Structures are given as C-alpha cells and as structure tokens.
C-alpha cells in the first residue's frame, strides 16, 4: 500500500496526502495556493484524512486566498542589486552603532521560513527578502535580531527591551505575518 496519494478537489485543487510516522494528528499545511499537504499519522486511514479535509475546505480556500494576497518577499528579492544588499548592511551598522549593540558577522541570504536569526556567537543572518519591506518593517526585523545579541529568547523581557527601540513591535510582527510571505 502506498504511503501517499493525491486527490483533486474542485474548490481548492490538488491535495497531497502523506503518511507520516512522526505525526500525532492530521495536519494540513498550505505553503502556497497550489501546495496543500496533509500529514497523516500511520494509525489514521486515508479515508478519515480525506473526510477531515472535506470538512476544512472553506478554511483551506480562505488560507489560499490569504496567501495569494500576501506579497511574496522571496519572489520580489530574486534580482537584488549589490546596492540594495549594501543598504541593508549599512542599516544594520547604523542601528547597532546608534543603540550600542555589538554583533560579530552579518549575512544576507534567502530563507524560506525566517526573516532573521541570531546565533549564540552574535552572528546575524537576515533574509534578503527584506528588500521588499517598508523601512519600518526592515528596522523592526533588524532591531529584533540586534536585541537577540543581548537576550537570546522571546521572553517578556525581550519584548519589553524591543519596545524601547520600536513602537508596537507585536503589531509590526502581525503586520509582517499578514502582508508578507516567505514561500
């Protein structure tokens, strides 16, 4: 018996069902309008998973619409110029100097799931998709990672510290999630 199958639904298109030994429940992932994936635990039948998806068709369609309305930052960053990369690096240096943050190395790269990261050694990686964002959102992400050079988690202390440099950081985080995608 196969561990995967495709089913086409008129409302949402093709759906890929796959048995997953790590899955503890049926999980629907929607990466793009054309990419709906269903992780099916080994102990759950495909028929039950199909029934589950059938009940979630409206929700899936709404997610597809939401994704289609987002700006795909990775798509917009395909032909980033050296000048645009320099502008981001210069902005990191400016904000770090202005607020007294220290970091070791800065890297710009295409990331599928994150806008940025900061290692324990204070190496900062930023998604090249920042070029598609407003200046306010760019600064939010850069300062978010600079704060991680001092606070390595997302505790209340982290958000309070970030609030000293950025107005309404959680609102900016929601705006980023709502309007910009990395797929």
N, C-alpha and C positions, 0 to 999 in steps of 0.2 A: 504494500500500500504506500502511495506517495506521501511525502511529508509536506506537500504544498499543493495549492490549487488556485486558479484564477476564476473569478465569477464577474460577469459584467452586469451591472445594474443600470437601467435606463436613466435613473436620476443622477447618479454620481460617476458612472464609468466603471472601469475595470478595478477590481479589488483583489489583492494578493493575500491569500491566507497561508500561513506557515506554522507548522507545529514547532514549538519552542520548548526545550526541556527546562529552561530557566523560568519560563512564565508561570506565575501562580494564578493568574486570571486572564481573561480575554482582554487584549489591549489593542485599541485602534490608534494607529499613527498616521498623520496626514502631513507629509513633507512638502507637498505641492498640490496643485489642482489635479494633476494626473498621477499622483503617487499615494495611494491609500494602501496601507499594510496592516494586516491583522495578525498579531501573535496569538497563537492558540496553544494553551497548555496541553501536554501529552495526554492528560486524563479527560480532556474535553473533546467531543466529536466535532468534526467539521460542520455537521448539520446544526448543532447547537450554536456554533460560532456564526454560521450564516443567519440563523434566527436572531441572534444578538445584533448583527449588523443591520438586518432588516428593520429592527426597532429603532436604530440610531441613524437612519437615512437622512432625516431632516437635519439632525445635528451635524452629520458629516458634510452635507451640502452647504450648511451655514459656515463651517470651517473652511471649505474650499473657496467660498465667496470671500471670506475674510482674508485668506491668503492671497487671492487674486487682487485684492485692493491694496495690499501692502507693497511698498517699494522694496524690490529685491536688491539689497545693498551689494551683494556679491556680483550680481549681474551688471550693476552700474559701475563696478570697480574693475572691469576687465581690462580696460586700457588706461590705467593710471599712469600719469606722467611722473617723471622724476621730480618736477616742481611740486606736484601735489603730495608726493611722499615727503619731500623736504619740509613742506608746510606743516605736516602732522608732527614730524620730529622736532621742528622748531617750536611748535606749540607746546609739546611735552617739556622741552627745555625751559621755555618761558615760564610755564606754570610751576614747574619744580623749583626754579630759582625764586620766583615771586613768593612762594609759600614755604620755602625751606625744606623741600623733600629731596632725598637722595636715592638714586637708583643706579644699578650697575650698567645695564645694557638695554637698549630698546630695539625691538624687532617688529617690522611690519610684515604681515602675511595674510593670506586668505584663510579664514577659519569658517567652518560650517555651522558651529553652534555657539560661539562666543564672540563678544565684542572686544574682549581683552582678558589678560591674565597677568598675574604677578607671582613669580616663584619665591621661595624662601630666601634665595640669594638676591632678591630685588631686581631680577631681570624682568622687564615688562615686554609683553607681546601685545600688539594691537592689531585688530582686524583691518585690512586695507579697505574694507567697506566703509570705514569712517568718512571717506571722501564723499559719500552720498548723503551724509547727515548735515543737519544745521549746525552752526557754530556752537550753539548752546548744548546740543546733544554730544558733540565731539568733546567739549570741555568736561561735560558730566562723566563721560567714559574715561577720559584721561585722568581726571581727578579721582575717580573711583579707584583706578589702578594705583595711582600715587598714594592714596590713603592705605592701600594694602602693603605698601613698603613699611608701614608702622603697625597696622592692625591686620592680621592675616586671616580674618574671618568676616562674617556678615552679622556680627552681634549688634545689639543696640548701641554699644559704644562706637562701632564702626559707622553706623548711620548717623549718630549724633555728631561725630567728627566730620563726616562728609557734609552735613548740613551747615557747618561753619564756612564752607567754601562754595557750596552750590545751594541755591534756593530750591526747596521742594524736590530732593533727589528721588524719592519714591514715585512722585508724579512723573518725573522725567523718565524713570525706569519703565513705567506703564506706557508712556507715550512711545518710547522706543519699541516696546513689545507690540504695541497696537499698530504702529505705522510702518515699521521696517522689519524685514525678514532676512534671514541668512540661510538660503537654500539654493 
